[in-house]
Amino acid sequence: IVKAGDQGVPVRAIRQIAEPLRAVGVDEARRLLDRIRVVLDATARTPLSEVLRCDLLVAELTARWDRTHGELMFRSALEAIGQLDSLDVRCEARARAIAAAKLSFPDMAEFAVEVAREFERDFDALMRQSADQYRIAVRAIRAVASIDVPWATRLAQKLNTPGRRDRALQDVVNESTRSDDPDIDAAIGAIRLIEDRADNS
């Protein structure tokens, strides 16, 4: 933050500073988030993908001490996601929203199911948008892999060439291992899909 000077602080840096607050006690997290939001309010809201990730995180943290306000912030972020023009950014943001809902808003499970349906619809449209499907879909696939490895594996299998599918599956495996509670069986299943394709080539 000190190095940013007059250039402003990147939203990504602010998010990375705030993420550890998930593991901090409520009173300390609230105090520190108040200070972080002062910096965030003075920061340019770009790029949109990082802004929305940050908004979801702030909603998630706020819900720890003010459930109603946290849910309002979460719903506001979802509304902003739905208005995005860029399909790849919208897909990634919807996946992040589903992750936040599962982690911090379990009573909104039905809402998360609807967001998942919207994600699938957007993802299928994204697949029709470009021949280079890995490039435009990889961020969304990685985001899904952080919460649901089998689902991310199915998405990776939708890509249009074996090479792109294998690259996406490798991303799924890599992302799943970063989880605090990795789905080892599902990750092994993704690895076997890559190996099976290699054996048959």
GIUR-V352132 format. One record per residue. N is the residue number from 0. NEAR is the number of other ideal C-beta (glycine too) atoms within 8 Angstrom. Layout:
n->(N	N)
near->(NEAR	NEAR)
//
This chain:
n->(0	1	2	3	4	5	6	7	8	9	10	11	12	13	14	15	16	17	18	19	20	21	22	23	24	25	26	27	28	29	30	31	32	33	34	35	36	37	38	39	40	41	42	43	44	45	46	47	48	49	50	51	52	53	54	55	56	57	58	59	60	61	62	63	64	65	66	67	68	69	70	71	72	73	74	75	76	77	78	79	80	81	82	83	84	85	86	87	88	89	90	91	92	93	94	95	96	97	98	99	100	101	102	103	104	105	106	107	108	109	110	111	112	113	114	115	116	117	118	119	120	121	122	123	124	125	126	127	128	129	130	131	132	133	134	135	136	137	138	139	140	141	142	143	144	145	146	147	148	149	150	151	152	153	154	155	156	157	158	159	160	161	162	163	164	165	166	167	168	169	170	171	172	173	174	175	176	177	178	179	180	181	182	183	184	185	186	187	188	189	190	191	192	193	194	195	196	197	198	199	200)
near->(7	4	4	9	5	3	4	8	10	9	15	7	10	14	12	7	9	13	8	7	10	8	4	8	5	7	6	8	14	10	8	10	13	8	8	11	9	8	11	11	6	7	11	5	6	7	6	11	10	12	11	14	11	13	12	14	12	13	16	15	13	12	15	10	7	7	6	6	9	16	12	8	13	18	8	10	13	10	8	10	12	8	6	10	4	7	10	11	11	13	16	12	15	14	14	12	15	14	11	14	15	9	7	11	15	7	4	10	8	6	9	13	8	8	13	10	8	10	14	8	8	12	13	9	9	15	11	5	7	7	4	6	14	10	7	11	16	11	10	15	14	12	13	14	13	11	9	7	13	9	8	15	14	8	13	14	9	9	12	6	7	7	6	11	13	10	10	15	15	9	13	17	11	8	12	16	8	7	9	3	4	9	10	6	6	11	14	8	11	15	10	8	12	11	8	8	11	7	6	5	5)
//
